[in-house]
Amino acid sequence: MKTPIKLLSLATVLMITSCSTSEVPAEEGPTNPPLEKVTYEKDVKGIINSSCATTNCHDDVNPTAGLALTTYTRVRNAAETGNIFGRINNTASPMPPSGLLPSSTRNIISQWRADGYLEQ
């Protein structure tokens, strides 16, 4: 009967000495590249030009409500005061007057704000 005790003792010693406190490296999976920030030049300018400035509403010639949206500075100022966000999301009086822009387009402009109104 001493043999099972010896085997049990040997198994216990092997288990204790084989334990390790070192970390097992995590499996390497695909890495997600950082999302590109939304910028005026790359993402917002085209939306503003096609939906606001070139529709004879907020151009330089005769801007509606005196609000020309033809440069980065002018668009940023209108965004910072809340005018753009209030109007592009207003269902009762939307901008452009033809109706709300698609939510994906409005989200780009909102993300531009979240990213800090980057120009380029």
Secondary structure, 3 states (H helix, E strand, C coil): CHHHHHHHHHHHHHHHHHCCCCCCCCCCCCCCCCCCCCEHHHHHHHHHHHHHHCCCCCCCCCCHHHCCCCCHHHHHHHHHCCHHHHHHCCCCCCCCCCCCCCHHHHHHHHHHHHCCCECC
